[in-house]
Amino acid sequence: MIVHVTVGTIGRRVSRSAAVGLSTLLAGTVALAAAGPAHAAAPAGTARAAGATVTAGPTAPTVTSPDYPADEGWYGGPGVPGSFTFDAGGDTDVLGFRYWLDGGAVTQVAVDQPGGSATVTVTPDEDGPAVLSVQAVDAAGNRSPVTSHTFRVRDTSPTVTDGNPTAGYGQPRTLTLTPGMPGVVAYTYRLDAGAEQTVVAAPDGTATITLTPTTPGWNTLYVRSRTADDLPSGERWHRFHLETRPTISSVQYPLGQVGAPVGTPGTFVFRPGMPGVTEYVYRFGVLGPLRTVPAGPDGSASVTFTPPNFLPQQVTVFTRTADGIASESVTGHFQAGRAS
């Protein structure tokens, strides 16, 4: 006799004597039905064989963990593995369990004996509340209700203290790294997409590093610590802004004010916000053409512009170095007065 075996959404035809292994049973509900138009597909949660329907119903398993118990405490940390035990409560039809963390991929594990238990290792990858979901699976492939084991993962990421938060472009910053977990012996860090570096911690667990960032605008330092037992901490992100924007000034048309009458030529002075500036790229108006003016010996430059009317005007400018490094741009607004 030929029967139809459906595993999840995949169907195949096998002989009646074919064995259905544990991995197949755990992959999804198995429905066995005699081939023929008189037999409808079995619904989830039932197993049909030789015309008989058996209502499945393994009870939900219990879940315990000595490392991440389901209480109000905070435990472990990102990257710190924990042991979890699933127990079928003596239901001898149960062959194994399915489990997943926070909606992630499903993993399967067999019981140590029918109706017994299984112990697995799960490693959370971020701090905060987490949910481990578990189902028991019986010999017919039926799944129990889900048991949700909610636990809290401690924030173990180090803290970063910037000793020179106002440092500008090309100026060194001294940062102190302080552990967020006991036993820290080293830190691994990188600036933006740069290469990772490692620094050894002092006996008190702290470390000091010096950075000289050269990326205009926002920079991000990523830091992790590690213990002597090679347990990692969570990752700390420390963002800081590297000010590189030039400044704009004009005697005839002060920014943010109504200046000289329409038709009066105005001189606009650009000054650098970072060292090594060799030129300024600027435009007047939203759609005006981009123009370039070289920087003088003191790093500044001057251009002239005559407002064509008394409507609000704007000037936008950024700088470049000889190496082609561009600063952030700055936009200033001004307005000519009505002619008397």
Buried (B, 14 or more C-beta within 10 A) or exposed (E): EEBBBBBEEEEEEEEEEEEBEBEBBBBBBBBBBBEEEEBEEBEBBBBBBEEEEBEBBBBBBBBBBEBBBBEEEBBBBBBBEBEBBBBBBEBEBBBBBBBBBEEEEEEBBBBEEBBBBBEBEBEBEEBEEBBBBBBBBBBBBBBBEBBEBEBBBBBBBBEBEBEBEEBEBEEEBEBBBBBBBEEBBBBBBBBEEBEEEEBEBEEEBBBEBEBEBBBBEEBEBBBBBBBEEEBBBBBBEBEBEBBBBBBBBBEBBBBEEBBBBBEBEBEBBBBBBBEBBBBBBBBBEEEBEEEEBEBEEEBBBEBEBBBEEBEEBBBBBBBBBEEEBEBBBBBBEBBBBEEE
